[in-house]
């Protein structure tokens, strides 16, 4: 089958491309702003990526998959619909691919990608040969998809109601926050969606919910699913020990473990992944041993360079809780200066959370705030990165506005410590290009 994917360089879309390709389909794609990294990684799979949209891309296509970020009036999408070929949203395509698999679904506001990768790594290392679909790259898998067998460990987010299309054998909510209200209309609508997602777990399944939000599992428990809480004081609650280095020691289910990634938020992700593994029949000791060799996910406190004694780190954090967790983890690891360059993601998110973003940036010694990465959204009058910067200053932070053109100067002016480039937009690709040019 010839499959064309619009918006193929998006994290979820490129994983779909990998899955379709692994099934023997011929896959092509296009993107309004394709990243060079994605073009290279998809090229290794034999997938051609075109820049921009054109009806010419549809010649000989049997199926068209499109990202929710593609506007409804896009000429290529409209032509595809008019042609009569099957046209699927990302969420529909994922549900179709999952329908022939035993699915473990990982949802939540934060920690989805990390938890999915950890559960996938455990399953791989213990011989289960999982299919893994996630939103971040793992170098050991050459991207964000691992081809495997009938067991599918899937990152299933709430955006575009994606997770409501799945029927998992086991499911987890890593965390709950007021995100994607444009899809649900209200906090109550968002909470209902999570409850409906967990209620869809098949008989005999295990459901994991954060101790801070146990009510998410109410309806799942009513129909007989096994409910476990995770987090401080929950059914699954790891104890950490002191470790000086880029990692964490912990104890869970009577076993000592080591996680090669810093931060309590990562330990919490690990304990959820271990509990999911146990639901699949893996012994806790085996899961904990497997995680000690977990290679990590790209852009999750990833060290990407060392420039004249300054450790350069890239992180995907874009929600205030994520920003605070990442900065706190680094703060614990070093007594040297911690500087963050932050790119707010989406005008709608910034308008709701700029105060909290600014407060989280205070954890760093110094912060620089870039213009908002708009992605799929239009500008909102009066909403800019200045709101974040001013909120940071009011909270006591040393913060200033900068442009993308100033990033190279920030790198070159660094004099030690840790410099973190943070956000879910274009900042990562930009800084990697700069590091390649200036040398390390």
N, C-alpha and C positions, 0 to 999 in steps of 0.2 A: 504494500500500500504506500502511496506517495502522500506524505503529510507535511503541511506547511504551517509553521508556527509564527504568529505575529507577536513581537515583543520578546523574542527568543532569548535575549540576554538577561532578562530578569531572573532572579534567583530561582523562583519556582518554575518558570518557563523553561530554563535551560535544563533543569532536572527532568521535566517532562520529555524534552528532546532526547535526553540520554535514555530514558525508559523506552520510548517508542523505537529508538535506534537499536537497543538491545534486543527487542522483539523481532528484528529483521526488517523493519520498515525503512524506506528511504525518506529521510527527513531534511527539509530545508527550512530556512527561517529568515526573518528580517527584523530590524529594530531601528527605531528613530535615532538612537545614539548608542550604537554598539561599542562595548569596551573591547580593547585589544586583547585583554586576557581571556574574555569569553570567546572571541573569535578563534583564538589559538586552541583553547581547550575543546571547543565544539568541532574545530577542524580536525582534531585528532580522532574524532569519531566519524569523520567523513561527512560532517554536516556543514553546508555552505551557508554563510550569513550575509545577507544583503543590507546595505544601509538605506534607510528610508522605506516608504511604502509605495507599491505600484501594483496595478491590476495584472501586470505582466508576470508577477510572481505566481499567479494562480494557474498558469498553463500546465495541464496534465496532473493537477492536484486532485486527490481523492477525498481529502479531509482537511479542513481548516481549523486550527486551534488559535484562540486569541486571548491576550491578557486583558484583565479588567481595566488596565490603564489605557487601552486603546479606545478612543472616543467612538461613540455609536455612529457618527457621521463620517468616519474614515472611509475613503473611497475604495480601498482594497477590501475592507471588511464588508462594505455594502455590495461590492461585486461578487464576493464569495457567497453571500446569502442569496443574491439574485440568481446565481448559477445553479442552485439546487443541490450542491454538494453538502454533506453534513458539516455544520459549523458549531463548534463547542467552545464554551468558556473554559478557562483553566480549571475551575472547580469541577465542571462536568467531565473533562478529560481525565482528571485525577481519579474521580469516582469510578469511571469506566475501567481504568487500568487496575484499580484496587479490587474490582468486583470478582476477579478470579484468584485472589490471594487471601490468606489469613492475615488480617491487618491488626497491627498495634499502632494506635494513633496517639500522637503527642501534640497537645494544644496548650495554649496559655499565652499571657501577655509577654512574658520574658522567659528565656531559657529553653525555648522549643528546639532550636537548632542544636545547641550543645547537648541537651538530654537525648535527642534523637540519635545524634552521632555516637554518644556513649553507649546507648542501648544497642545500636547497630554494631559497634565495635565488640561489645561483649558477646553478642550472638555470633559474630564472625569468629572470634577467638575460641569459642567453645564448640565450634563445628556445626552451627545451624545453617550456615550459608544464606544469610538474609538478603532480601532485596531492600535497599535503604534509599529513601527519598528525603532530602533535607534542603534547607535554604541557605546553607553555607558550604564553602568548599573544604574538602579534606584532601590534602596532597596525596595521601596514600591511596585514595580512590580516584585520583585525577579529576576531581570535580565534586559535584553535589549529588551524585547518584551512584549507587553500587548495585550492579546486576547480581541477582541471586535466584533463590528458589521461591517456593510458595509463601514463605513467611515474609511479609512486607512491614517494615518499621517506617512509619510515615509521619513527617512533620505536617500537621494539618491545622492551619491557622483559621482564625475567625473572620478574616477579611473576605469580603464577597460571599460570606456564609459558606465557605469551602467545607468546613468540618461537618456541617449538617448533611452533607451528601454521602458521608461514609457510614459503614456499619462495621465497627471494629470488634475484634475479639476481646481486646483489652484497651483501656484508654487512660490518659492522664491529663490533668490540667496542672501545669507547672506553677502558674501564678495567675492572679486576676487583677486587672486594672481597667480603667475606663478608656479603652482604645476602640477605634473604628465605630464610633457612635454614628457616623454617617451611614453605616449599613444597618443600624438597629434602632436609631431614633431616640433612645433613652437608656440610662443605666439599667433600668428594669428589663428592657428588651434584650440588652446584651447578656444579662444574667440568665434570662430565660433561655437564650440560645445555648449557653454552656450546659444548662441543665438538660436541654433536649439532646445535645450531642452525647452526653454521658448516658442518657436513657436509651440511646440506640445501641449500646454495647450488647453483644450477643449473650444468651444464657450461659452461665458458668464463667463469665468474664470478671476481671478485676478492674476496679475504678480507683484511681488515686487523685485526691483533691488536696489543695493547700489547707493547712490547719486554720489559716486566717479566713477561709471561705468554705467551711464544711457543708453548707447548705447547697452547694452546687451538685452534690451527689444525692440529694433528697429523693428525686424521682427514680434514679437508678437503684437506690436501696429499696424503694417501695416495690420494685419488680424483681427483687432477689439478687441483685448484683452485689459482689463483695466490695465494700467501701473501705479504703485505707486513707488516713490523713498523713501528710508529710510536713515536716518543718518542726520548729522548736515546740516540744510537748506533744507532738503527734505520734501516730503509730510507727512512723519511720523517722527517726531523729538521730542522725550521726553525731558523735562527739569528736571534736577536733583536738589535736595535740600540736605543740609548738614545732614549727619547721622553718628554718632559715634558708630560703631559696625560692625558686619559681614553682611552688607546689604546696600541697597540704597533706598532713597526716590526719587520719580519722579512724574511728572505730564504729562498726555497725554490725548488728546481728552476731555479736561475739567475736568478730574478726577485725584484725588490724589491717588498714589499707593505706595506700599512698596514691594521691592524685597529682599528676604532673601539670597542674594548673592552679594558680593562686585564687583565693577568695572563698568566703563562706557561701556565696551564691553558686559557685561551681561545686562545692561539696553537696549542696542541696540538690543540684542537678544530678550529681552522681548517685545520691541515695535513691532518687526516683528511678534512675536507669537500672539500678541494682534490683529494686523492688519489681520493676517490670520484667526483668530477666527471670526473677524467681517465679513470676506468674507463668513464664514460658517453660518452667521446669528446670532451670539452671540453679545449681547450688549457690548460696550466697558467697561462700569462700571462693568459688570459681569465678564468679562475677567480679568480686573485689580484686582478685589476682589479675584478671584480664584488664581491668581499668588502669592498673599501674603502668601499662604500656600504651595507653590511649594517646594518640599523636596530636590531638587537639584540632580545633576548627579554625580556618582562616578568619581573621578579623575578630577573634575573641581574645583580647589581650595578647595579640600576636606580635612577637618581636620581628620587625621587618628590616632593621638596620642598626648600625652603630656609627654615628658621625662624630668624629673627634671626641670620643669619650661620652657622647650622649646616646643613651639607649632610645631608639625610635620604635614606638609601639603603635599598632593600628587596632582600633576597636569599633564594633558595630553599634555600640550603645546610642540610643536616640531618645529613649524615654527617661524621665528623671530618676526613676528607681534603678534603671540600668546604669545611668551615668554615675550615680552615687555608689553603686556596688563596685563598678570597675575602678573608680578613682580610690575608693577606700581600700581595695585590694592592693593596688600599687603603693598607696600611702603606707601600708603595713610592711611592705617589702624593702623600703629604702628610706634613709634619712636625708637623701639629697633632694634637690628641688624637683617637684613634679609640675610640669606645664602641660596644659591641654589646649588643643585647637579643635573647637567644636563647630560642627555644621548642623544647625537645626534641620529637621526633616518634616516637611509638609506645613503649609500655612495653617491648616485647621488644627493640627497637633500643637503648633507653637502658640496659637491664640488661646488655647485652653490651658497650657502647661508652662508658659514662659516663666512664671514666678518660681515654680518648682525646679525648672531647668537651671535658672540662675542660682538658686540656693544650692543645688547639687554641685555646681562648678566651684563653689567656695572651698570644697575639699582640696582642690589643687592649689599650689602656691600662686599660680598665675594662669589666666585663661584668655584665649583669643576666640572671638565669635565671628564666624563666617556668615555670609548671606544664606537665607533659607533655601534648601534644595526643594524645589516645588514638585518634582516628579509628576504625578498624575493630576495635580490640582492647579487651579488658577490662583492668582494673587488675591489676598483679602485686604481691602483698604485699611490702613492703619496697623497692619500686622507685618513686622519685619524683625530681623535679628537684633535690632536695637532694643526691643523689649526684653530679650534674654540678657543682653549685656547690662542693661540698666538694673534689671532684677538682681543680677550677680553683684553689682556694685552696692546695691542697697543691703545685701546680705553680708557685706564686708569683704567681698572678693576683689582681687586686683584683676580687672578685666577690661578688654578694649575690643572694638570692632576692627576687623581686617577684611581684605578682599582676597580672592583666590590668588591674585598676582603676588601677594605678599608672603605666601607660604614658603617659597624658596629662601627668602630673606630670614624667616623665622628659623628654618633649619640651619642656615649658615651662621646665624648669630648664637646658636645654642652652645653652652659651655659646660656640659655635664648634666648629670641627673637623668630624668626620664621625660621624654617628649611624646605625648600621646595625641594621635590624630583620631578624632572620634566623630561618628555619625553614620547614617545609613545611606548616604547619597554618593556623590562623586569624589569625595575627599580622599578615599583610599587610593583610587587609580591615579589621582593627581600627585600624591606624595610619593608613590612608588616610581613614577616617571621622574620626579625631581631627584630622588635618591640615585636613580640609575645615571642621571646626568652629572651630579656633583661628585659621585664616587663616595666610597665609605672606607 
